[in-house]
Every structure is written in C-alpha cells, then in structure tokens.
Amino acid sequence: MRQRGSLTFWVSEDLLENWLTREKTGERGASPQYTDAAI
C-alpha cells in the first residue's frame, strides 16, 4: 500500500451554521443543498 498524506482544515462556527441552504427555489428539480460559502 502507498502511504497517503492527510489534509486538515478548520472552519469557523458561523460557517458551519450556514453550511446547508434553507431556501427553496420554487423551480422544478432539486434545490441547492450547500451554500456558496460552503463550496
């Protein structure tokens, strides 16, 4: 097996609170799941 590296990143509490979107688009199809800040 090859040894793989790891990547750790930290996010602030306010970003976690806004990670998932709560708004509905009202259009056909699925609404976005993640906010622009999360992406």
mmJSON file of the N, C-alpha and C atoms, coordinates in Angstrom:
{"data_MODEL":{"atom_site":{
"group_PDB":["ATOM","ATOM","ATOM","ATOM","ATOM","ATOM","ATOM","ATOM","ATOM","ATOM","ATOM","ATOM","ATOM","ATOM","ATOM","ATOM","ATOM","ATOM","ATOM","ATOM","ATOM","ATOM","ATOM","ATOM","ATOM","ATOM","ATOM","ATOM","ATOM","ATOM","ATOM","ATOM","ATOM","ATOM","ATOM","ATOM","ATOM","ATOM","ATOM","ATOM","ATOM","ATOM","ATOM","ATOM","ATOM","ATOM","ATOM","ATOM","ATOM","ATOM","ATOM","ATOM","ATOM","ATOM","ATOM","ATOM","ATOM","ATOM","ATOM","ATOM","ATOM","ATOM","ATOM","ATOM","ATOM","ATOM","ATOM","ATOM","ATOM","ATOM","ATOM","ATOM","ATOM","ATOM","ATOM","ATOM","ATOM","ATOM","ATOM","ATOM","ATOM","ATOM","ATOM","ATOM","ATOM","ATOM","ATOM","ATOM","ATOM","ATOM","ATOM","ATOM","ATOM","ATOM","ATOM","ATOM","ATOM","ATOM","ATOM","ATOM","ATOM","ATOM","ATOM","ATOM","ATOM","ATOM","ATOM","ATOM","ATOM","ATOM","ATOM","ATOM","ATOM","ATOM","ATOM","ATOM","ATOM"],
"id":[1,2,3,4,5,6,7,8,9,10,11,12,13,14,15,16,17,18,19,20,21,22,23,24,25,26,27,28,29,30,31,32,33,34,35,36,37,38,39,40,41,42,43,44,45,46,47,48,49,50,51,52,53,54,55,56,57,58,59,60,61,62,63,64,65,66,67,68,69,70,71,72,73,74,75,76,77,78,79,80,81,82,83,84,85,86,87,88,89,90,91,92,93,94,95,96,97,98,99,100,101,102,103,104,105,106,107,108,109,110,111,112,113,114,115,116,117],
"type_symbol":["N","C","C","N","C","C","N","C","C","N","C","C","N","C","C","N","C","C","N","C","C","N","C","C","N","C","C","N","C","C","N","C","C","N","C","C","N","C","C","N","C","C","N","C","C","N","C","C","N","C","C","N","C","C","N","C","C","N","C","C","N","C","C","N","C","C","N","C","C","N","C","C","N","C","C","N","C","C","N","C","C","N","C","C","N","C","C","N","C","C","N","C","C","N","C","C","N","C","C","N","C","C","N","C","C","N","C","C","N","C","C","N","C","C","N","C","C"],
"label_atom_id":["N","CA","C","N","CA","C","N","CA","C","N","CA","C","N","CA","C","N","CA","C","N","CA","C","N","CA","C","N","CA","C","N","CA","C","N","CA","C","N","CA","C","N","CA","C","N","CA","C","N","CA","C","N","CA","C","N","CA","C","N","CA","C","N","CA","C","N","CA","C","N","CA","C","N","CA","C","N","CA","C","N","CA","C","N","CA","C","N","CA","C","N","CA","C","N","CA","C","N","CA","C","N","CA","C","N","CA","C","N","CA","C","N","CA","C","N","CA","C","N","CA","C","N","CA","C","N","CA","C","N","CA","C","N","CA","C"],
"label_alt_id":[null,null,null,null,null,null,null,null,null,null,null,null,null,null,null,null,null,null,null,null,null,null,null,null,null,null,null,null,null,null,null,null,null,null,null,null,null,null,null,null,null,null,null,null,null,null,null,null,null,null,null,null,null,null,null,null,null,null,null,null,null,null,null,null,null,null,null,null,null,null,null,null,null,null,null,null,null,null,null,null,null,null,null,null,null,null,null,null,null,null,null,null,null,null,null,null,null,null,null,null,null,null,null,null,null,null,null,null,null,null,null,null,null,null,null,null,null],
"label_comp_id":["MET","MET","MET","ARG","ARG","ARG","GLN","GLN","GLN","ARG","ARG","ARG","GLY","GLY","GLY","SER","SER","SER","LEU","LEU","LEU","THR","THR","THR","PHE","PHE","PHE","TRP","TRP","TRP","VAL","VAL","VAL","SER","SER","SER","GLU","GLU","GLU","ASP","ASP","ASP","LEU","LEU","LEU","LEU","LEU","LEU","GLU","GLU","GLU","ASN","ASN","ASN","TRP","TRP","TRP","LEU","LEU","LEU","THR","THR","THR","ARG","ARG","ARG","GLU","GLU","GLU","LYS","LYS","LYS","THR","THR","THR","GLY","GLY","GLY","GLU","GLU","GLU","ARG","ARG","ARG","GLY","GLY","GLY","ALA","ALA","ALA","SER","SER","SER","PRO","PRO","PRO","GLN","GLN","GLN","TYR","TYR","TYR","THR","THR","THR","ASP","ASP","ASP","ALA","ALA","ALA","ALA","ALA","ALA","ILE","ILE","ILE"],
"label_asym_id":["A","A","A","A","A","A","A","A","A","A","A","A","A","A","A","A","A","A","A","A","A","A","A","A","A","A","A","A","A","A","A","A","A","A","A","A","A","A","A","A","A","A","A","A","A","A","A","A","A","A","A","A","A","A","A","A","A","A","A","A","A","A","A","A","A","A","A","A","A","A","A","A","A","A","A","A","A","A","A","A","A","A","A","A","A","A","A","A","A","A","A","A","A","A","A","A","A","A","A","A","A","A","A","A","A","A","A","A","A","A","A","A","A","A","A","A","A"],
"label_entity_id":["1","1","1","1","1","1","1","1","1","1","1","1","1","1","1","1","1","1","1","1","1","1","1","1","1","1","1","1","1","1","1","1","1","1","1","1","1","1","1","1","1","1","1","1","1","1","1","1","1","1","1","1","1","1","1","1","1","1","1","1","1","1","1","1","1","1","1","1","1","1","1","1","1","1","1","1","1","1","1","1","1","1","1","1","1","1","1","1","1","1","1","1","1","1","1","1","1","1","1","1","1","1","1","1","1","1","1","1","1","1","1","1","1","1","1","1","1"],
"label_seq_id":[1,1,1,2,2,2,3,3,3,4,4,4,5,5,5,6,6,6,7,7,7,8,8,8,9,9,9,10,10,10,11,11,11,12,12,12,13,13,13,14,14,14,15,15,15,16,16,16,17,17,17,18,18,18,19,19,19,20,20,20,21,21,21,22,22,22,23,23,23,24,24,24,25,25,25,26,26,26,27,27,27,28,28,28,29,29,29,30,30,30,31,31,31,32,32,32,33,33,33,34,34,34,35,35,35,36,36,36,37,37,37,38,38,38,39,39,39],
"pdbx_PDB_ins_code":[null,null,null,null,null,null,null,null,null,null,null,null,null,null,null,null,null,null,null,null,null,null,null,null,null,null,null,null,null,null,null,null,null,null,null,null,null,null,null,null,null,null,null,null,null,null,null,null,null,null,null,null,null,null,null,null,null,null,null,null,null,null,null,null,null,null,null,null,null,null,null,null,null,null,null,null,null,null,null,null,null,null,null,null,null,null,null,null,null,null,null,null,null,null,null,null,null,null,null,null,null,null,null,null,null,null,null,null,null,null,null,null,null,null,null,null,null],
"Cartn_x":[0.837,0.0,0.88,0.372,1.091,0.646,1.581,1.249,0.648,-0.493,-1.185,-1.052,-1.039,-0.988,-2.361,-2.426,-3.709,-3.846,-5.059,-5.357,-6.34,-5.968,-6.827,-7.171,-8.438,-8.812,-9.82,-9.785,-10.633,-11.663,-12.876,-13.929,-14.502,-14.943,-15.481,-16.915,-17.365,-18.715,-19.779,-19.568,-20.587,-20.692,-19.605,-19.678,-20.445,-20.224,-20.955,-22.451,-22.837,-24.256,-24.9,-24.112,-24.638,-24.169,-23.785,-23.241,-24.306,-25.484,-26.569,-27.555,-28.093,-29.06,-30.432,-31.185,-32.526,-33.597,-33.162,-34.127,-34.552,-35.77,-36.305,-36.36,-36.047,-36.024,-37.406,-38.307,-39.623,-39.634,-38.483,-38.375,-38.414,-38.554,-38.515,-37.142,-37.125,-35.853,-35.474,-34.363,-33.899,-33.328,-33.569,-32.987,-31.526,-30.711,-29.305,-29.209,-28.253,-28.103,-27.094,-26.043,-24.982,-24.956,-24.549,-24.444,-23.168,-23.097,-21.889,-20.685,-20.904,-19.802,-19.199,-20.028,-19.532,-18.719,-19.12,-18.424,-17.161],
"Cartn_y":[-1.184,0.0,1.246,2.261,3.529,4.378,5.091,5.999,7.264,7.636,8.828,9.936,11.161,12.304,12.595,13.555,13.964,15.474,15.907,17.325,17.69,18.623,19.089,20.544,20.885,22.286,22.618,23.858,24.347,25.303,25.208,26.145,26.785,28.007,28.738,28.292,28.603,28.237,28.877,30.141,30.802,30.158,29.628,28.914,27.605,26.91,25.664,25.902,27.026,27.349,27.607,28.048,28.376,27.396,26.191,25.209,24.734,24.406,23.929,25.057,25.094,26.128,25.769,26.762,26.551,27.087,27.731,28.346,27.374,27.528,26.745,27.655,27.122,27.946,28.134,27.192,27.257,26.778,26.362,25.865,24.346,23.79,22.338,21.791,20.592,19.961,20.204,19.649,19.759,21.141,21.633,22.9,22.677,23.722,23.571,23.094,22.24,21.698,22.492,22.971,23.665,25.133,25.988,27.412,27.694,28.881,29.275,29.327,29.719,29.791,28.411,27.383,26.026,25.525,25.913,25.447,26.235],
"Cartn_z":[0.0,0.0,0.0,-0.611,-0.616,0.563,1.1,2.188,1.591,2.074,1.591,2.623,2.151,3.047,3.614,4.467,5.03,4.909,4.893,4.771,5.867,6.696,7.773,7.517,7.641,7.528,8.61,9.029,10.102,9.521,10.026,9.628,10.883,10.724,11.867,12.172,13.357,13.786,12.903,12.505,11.682,10.301,9.777,8.501,8.663,9.756,9.994,10.102,10.703,10.837,9.481,8.508,7.187,6.116,6.502,5.56,4.57,5.072,4.219,3.954,2.745,2.406,2.958,3.328,3.859,2.915,1.846,0.939,-0.155,-0.596,-1.703,-2.918,-4.088,-5.295,-5.886,-5.65,-6.256,-7.698,-8.208,-9.574,-9.584,-10.762,-10.916,-10.58,-10.066,-9.736,-8.288,-7.934,-6.549,-6.276,-5.087,-4.657,-4.295,-4.352,-3.953,-2.506,-2.233,-0.887,-0.069,-0.699,0.016,-0.378,0.542,0.252,-0.535,-1.122,-1.849,-0.916,0.336,1.3,1.556,1.563,1.801,0.619,-0.565,-1.764,-1.958],
"occupancy":[1.0,1.0,1.0,1.0,1.0,1.0,1.0,1.0,1.0,1.0,1.0,1.0,1.0,1.0,1.0,1.0,1.0,1.0,1.0,1.0,1.0,1.0,1.0,1.0,1.0,1.0,1.0,1.0,1.0,1.0,1.0,1.0,1.0,1.0,1.0,1.0,1.0,1.0,1.0,1.0,1.0,1.0,1.0,1.0,1.0,1.0,1.0,1.0,1.0,1.0,1.0,1.0,1.0,1.0,1.0,1.0,1.0,1.0,1.0,1.0,1.0,1.0,1.0,1.0,1.0,1.0,1.0,1.0,1.0,1.0,1.0,1.0,1.0,1.0,1.0,1.0,1.0,1.0,1.0,1.0,1.0,1.0,1.0,1.0,1.0,1.0,1.0,1.0,1.0,1.0,1.0,1.0,1.0,1.0,1.0,1.0,1.0,1.0,1.0,1.0,1.0,1.0,1.0,1.0,1.0,1.0,1.0,1.0,1.0,1.0,1.0,1.0,1.0,1.0,1.0,1.0,1.0],
"B_iso_or_equiv":[0.0,0.0,0.0,0.0,0.0,0.0,0.0,0.0,0.0,0.0,0.0,0.0,0.0,0.0,0.0,0.0,0.0,0.0,0.0,0.0,0.0,0.0,0.0,0.0,0.0,0.0,0.0,0.0,0.0,0.0,0.0,0.0,0.0,0.0,0.0,0.0,0.0,0.0,0.0,0.0,0.0,0.0,0.0,0.0,0.0,0.0,0.0,0.0,0.0,0.0,0.0,0.0,0.0,0.0,0.0,0.0,0.0,0.0,0.0,0.0,0.0,0.0,0.0,0.0,0.0,0.0,0.0,0.0,0.0,0.0,0.0,0.0,0.0,0.0,0.0,0.0,0.0,0.0,0.0,0.0,0.0,0.0,0.0,0.0,0.0,0.0,0.0,0.0,0.0,0.0,0.0,0.0,0.0,0.0,0.0,0.0,0.0,0.0,0.0,0.0,0.0,0.0,0.0,0.0,0.0,0.0,0.0,0.0,0.0,0.0,0.0,0.0,0.0,0.0,0.0,0.0,0.0],
"pdbx_formal_charge":[null,null,null,null,null,null,null,null,null,null,null,null,null,null,null,null,null,null,null,null,null,null,null,null,null,null,null,null,null,null,null,null,null,null,null,null,null,null,null,null,null,null,null,null,null,null,null,null,null,null,null,null,null,null,null,null,null,null,null,null,null,null,null,null,null,null,null,null,null,null,null,null,null,null,null,null,null,null,null,null,null,null,null,null,null,null,null,null,null,null,null,null,null,null,null,null,null,null,null,null,null,null,null,null,null,null,null,null,null,null,null,null,null,null,null,null,null],
"auth_seq_id":[1,1,1,2,2,2,3,3,3,4,4,4,5,5,5,6,6,6,7,7,7,8,8,8,9,9,9,10,10,10,11,11,11,12,12,12,13,13,13,14,14,14,15,15,15,16,16,16,17,17,17,18,18,18,19,19,19,20,20,20,21,21,21,22,22,22,23,23,23,24,24,24,25,25,25,26,26,26,27,27,27,28,28,28,29,29,29,30,30,30,31,31,31,32,32,32,33,33,33,34,34,34,35,35,35,36,36,36,37,37,37,38,38,38,39,39,39],
"auth_comp_id":["MET","MET","MET","ARG","ARG","ARG","GLN","GLN","GLN","ARG","ARG","ARG","GLY","GLY","GLY","SER","SER","SER","LEU","LEU","LEU","THR","THR","THR","PHE","PHE","PHE","TRP","TRP","TRP","VAL","VAL","VAL","SER","SER","SER","GLU","GLU","GLU","ASP","ASP","ASP","LEU","LEU","LEU","LEU","LEU","LEU","GLU","GLU","GLU","ASN","ASN","ASN","TRP","TRP","TRP","LEU","LEU","LEU","THR","THR","THR","ARG","ARG","ARG","GLU","GLU","GLU","LYS","LYS","LYS","THR","THR","THR","GLY","GLY","GLY","GLU","GLU","GLU","ARG","ARG","ARG","GLY","GLY","GLY","ALA","ALA","ALA","SER","SER","SER","PRO","PRO","PRO","GLN","GLN","GLN","TYR","TYR","TYR","THR","THR","THR","ASP","ASP","ASP","ALA","ALA","ALA","ALA","ALA","ALA","ILE","ILE","ILE"],
"auth_asym_id":["A","A","A","A","A","A","A","A","A","A","A","A","A","A","A","A","A","A","A","A","A","A","A","A","A","A","A","A","A","A","A","A","A","A","A","A","A","A","A","A","A","A","A","A","A","A","A","A","A","A","A","A","A","A","A","A","A","A","A","A","A","A","A","A","A","A","A","A","A","A","A","A","A","A","A","A","A","A","A","A","A","A","A","A","A","A","A","A","A","A","A","A","A","A","A","A","A","A","A","A","A","A","A","A","A","A","A","A","A","A","A","A","A","A","A","A","A"],
"auth_atom_id":["N","CA","C","N","CA","C","N","CA","C","N","CA","C","N","CA","C","N","CA","C","N","CA","C","N","CA","C","N","CA","C","N","CA","C","N","CA","C","N","CA","C","N","CA","C","N","CA","C","N","CA","C","N","CA","C","N","CA","C","N","CA","C","N","CA","C","N","CA","C","N","CA","C","N","CA","C","N","CA","C","N","CA","C","N","CA","C","N","CA","C","N","CA","C","N","CA","C","N","CA","C","N","CA","C","N","CA","C","N","CA","C","N","CA","C","N","CA","C","N","CA","C","N","CA","C","N","CA","C","N","CA","C","N","CA","C"],
"pdbx_PDB_model_num":[1,1,1,1,1,1,1,1,1,1,1,1,1,1,1,1,1,1,1,1,1,1,1,1,1,1,1,1,1,1,1,1,1,1,1,1,1,1,1,1,1,1,1,1,1,1,1,1,1,1,1,1,1,1,1,1,1,1,1,1,1,1,1,1,1,1,1,1,1,1,1,1,1,1,1,1,1,1,1,1,1,1,1,1,1,1,1,1,1,1,1,1,1,1,1,1,1,1,1,1,1,1,1,1,1,1,1,1,1,1,1,1,1,1,1,1,1]
}}}
